[in-house]
Amino acid sequence: MSYRLKKKETITEGICRVIDEQTEQALVALTESEDQHEGIYDARKCFKRIRAALRLARPALGNRYNRENARYRDAGRRFSEARDAEAMIETWDALQEWDGSNLDPNYAASIREALVERYQRMIEASNLTSAIEEVVATLEAARAEMHDWPTLPDKFDTLGDALKKTYRRGRKAMARAYDDPQAEHFHNWRKRVKYSWYHMRLLQDIWSPLLTSYKEELKNLADTLGDDHDLVVLTELIAQEPHLFGNARARKELCATIAERQTQLRTEAYFLSQRIYAAPPSALVDMLEQSWQAWHNETADVDLVVL
């Protein structure tokens, strides 16, 4: 399954195909995976890809966008609590592996054990089987209704408005995050970056060498901001459930280590963003439009003249 638009299909056909393929992939992950939790993780990634594809066509979709976006957003949220608890274990492992970490190995091992036990308790308390059944029904209904979708204008402007808006909002979110470095601002910025990353994946074929590199830079930035957000959530967990993290002195030292790592991550994100957001929104979208037109004007029957 290819998460990208193809030259020989209309925009309507391409967006619908991508969403249908991702919906099918999510259904398989939820109903056929040997590891239930891995299947849920894979399905949630499909929902994010679907929502990004919807956003790319948002101006042309009108009210349909709000309905479909809410449908897939809510499907992902049915599994968020268990996934967030699992993510805390992964975040703890990443913090231990960081070169600047000075966590005592015995202390680190005891905390990891506590986080694993917490995750297992949450899994036991949740009814994942029921949640999966509900989400599967939602996905099947969504696929059945795709024939009712409106026909989107088959021109670059159908996508260009959303591309420009997402990129512009990303630049503004970046400026706000560094002007007022609150966790919420960095998290909002990350969401904009991820949408741009998904959009470049969808458009990659219009100029693959250039957009592959740009896409990878967006992915690096999204991952860096994601690591920062995970540490924000870990810090909140320390405040909410301090008994998991040892005595007050240990927690204070841990929070200092987390803050140091966050400073490093936000510095890395800043320098990445200076390249990613170097061009004004209009310039980026103009380049993409010209590439789109050239891509569609290519033919297999061009006669080459050798001089």
N, C-alpha and C positions, 0 to 999 in steps of 0.2 A: 504494500500500500504506500503510495507516494503522497506525502504532504506537500504538494506544490501544484500550482496551476499549469495546465498544458496548453500548448499553442493551438491545437486543432479543436478546442472546445470553447463554447461561449463562456462568458463570466458566470452566467446562471448555472450552466452545466458544471463548470469547474468548482464553484463554491458548494453546490449540492453534492457533487461526487466526493469532495474532501470530507464534508460533514457526514455523509452516509458511510464512508469508509471508516472514519473514526468512531462512529456509533457502533458499527459492526465489530470493530476491534475491542471496544469497551464491553460489548455483550459477550464476546468470546472470553475476555479476561475475567468477567464476573461469573460466568457459568461453567467454564471449562478449565480454569487454572487449578493445578494440583495444590498450590499454596494460596489459600483464600486471601491472605493479607497482601501477597504479591499481586494478585489479581485486582484487588481494590486499588492498590497503588498505580497499576497500569491504567485502570479505568479512569482514575482522577486525572492522569496526564492527558488522556483522550479528551476529557471534558474541557480542559484548558485550551487544547488545540482547536476544538470546535468553537469555543467562545471567541478565540482570536480570529477565526475565519468569519464568524458572524460580524465581528467588529469591523473587519476590512470592508464589508459591504453595508455597514450600518446606515449611511445616509440614504441608500436606495431601498433598503428593507422597510423603513418607516416603523410602524407599530409592531411589525412582525419581529423586529430585532428584540424589543423588550420582552416579548413572550418567550422567544426561543432562548435568549440569554438567561432569563430567570429559570427556565426549565433545567438547563445544564448546570447552572450555578448551584441550584438547590440539590441536584443529584449528587454533586461533589460534596456538599456540606453534610449529607447523610453519613459520610464516613470520616469527617474531619477530626472528631475527637480522638478516635483510635489512631489515626495517622499522625496527629500532632504528638501523641505520647510516644510513638515509635521514633518520630523525628528528634525528640529530645535525647534519645540514646545515641543516635547518629551524631548529633551536635556535640555530645559529651566526648565521643570517640575522636571527633575532629579536633576538639580543643586539646585533648591529650597529645595528639599527633603534631600539633603546631610546634615549630621549633622554639618559639619563645615561652612555651608552657613550662612552669616550674612546679607542677602538681606532684605531690608525693604519690608514688605508684600504689601504695597500700590504700591511701585515702581515695585515689581515683577509682580503684577497683571496687571499694565499698560503695561509692556513689553510683557507679554503673550498675551494680547489683540492685541497689534501691530503685533505680530508674526502670530496670527490667521488671522488677516485681510490680511496680506501679503500672507499667504497660499491661502486664498480664492481668492485673485486677480490673483494669478498664475494659479489656477484651472480654473477660468473663461476665462483666456487668452489662455489656452491650449485646444487643440482639442483631448481630451482623447478618444472619440468614434472612431475617425479615426485611432488613434494610436493602439487601441485595435484590430480593424479590420485588420490592417496590420500585427500585431504580430500574430494573430490567423492564418492568411494565411501562415505566415512563419512556424509556428508550425505544421500545417497540411502537408506542403510540407516536413518538416523534418521527420515526421513519415512515409510518403509515400516512402522516400528514404532509410529507414533503411534496407530494404532487400538487398541493394547494399553494405552494410558494409563488410569489409574483415573479414575472420575467424581469430580470435586471437589465438596464441599458448596457449594451455590449460595447462599451468604450472605456478608456482608461479613467475618465472622470468618476466613474462608478466606484473606483478604488482610491483615486487620488485624494479625494477630500478626507477620507479616513486616515490615509497615510500621513498627510500633512498634519492633521489634528493630533494624532498619536505622537508624532515626532515633536511637535510644538509643546505639547503637554509634558513630554519627557524632559525637554530643555528647561521648562519652567519649574518642574518638580525638582530637577537637579539644583537649580539656583536656590530654591526655597530650602532644600535640605541643608545646604552649606551655610546659608544665611541664618537659619534657625535650626540647628542640628538636633531636632527631636526625632525619636524613633519612628513616630507616625509618618513624618515627612520622608524619611528614607524608605519606609515600606511602600508609600504611595509612588515614589519614584521607581522602585523596583517593578511595580506592576506595569508602569508605562514602558519600561525597558523590555519586559517580557513580551508585551504585545508587539512591539517593534521587531523583536527577534522572530516571533512567529510569522509576522508579515513578510520579513525577508526570506524566510523559509518557503513561504507560498510563492513568492516572486522570483526565487533564485534562478530559474531557468532563463529569465530574460537577459541576464548577463552573468553567467555563472562564476567566472573567475573573480570578478569584482564583488558580487554580492555574497559569495561564499566567505570571503575574508571579512566583509562587514558583518555578516551574520555571526561569525565566530567571535568577533569582538563584542557584539551585543550579548552573546551567550556568556562570555567571560564576565562582563559587567553584571549581568543578571545573577550569575552564580556568586559573585563577590557580595552583592547586596543581599542575596539570599542567606549567605553565611552570617552577615551582620544581623539580619532579622532573626535568625535562629538563636543568636546569642542574646538578643533582646528578650525573646520568649523564655530563654533559660534564666535570665536575671529575674524576670517576673515570677517564674516558678520558685526560685530561691526565696523570694519574699512571701509567696503564698503558702509554700510547704517547706519551711526552713528545717523541719526535722529530717528531711531527706539528705541534708548537706552538712551535717556535723554541727559543731559548736559555733558560737558567734565569731570567734577569732578565725576559724577555718572559712566561714562564709565571707568574712570581710576580705581575706586574702584571695579567695576565689573570685569575688566581684572585681577586685583590682586586676586580676589576670584577664578576666573577660573584657574589662574596659580597655586594657592595653591592646588586646587582639582587635577589638572594634576600631580603635584608632588606626591601626595598621590597615584594616580592610577598607575603611572609609577614605584613607589616603590613596590606596590602590584604585578605588572606584573613581576618585576625582581625576586622576591622570588618564584613566581609560576613557572617561566621559569627555575629556577635552578633545580627543580625536573623533569620537563618535558623534558629538554634537557640534563639530567645527563649522559645518555648513548651515546656513539659514534654512528654514523649512521649505521655502519656495524653491531654492536651488536644488535640494535633494529630490523633491517631487518632480521638478522639471527634468532632472537627469533620468529618473525612473520612467517618466512618460516617454522620453525620447528612446530609451532602451526598449520599452514596451512596443513602440511603433516599429522600430528596426527589427525586433524579434518577429513581429507578425508580418513584416514585409519580406522576410527571407523566403526564398523558394528553392526547391531542389533542382530547378531547371535552368539555372543561371549558366550561360556559356562563358567560360573563362578564356580570355585572350592572352596568350603567352607572347611577350615581346622579346 
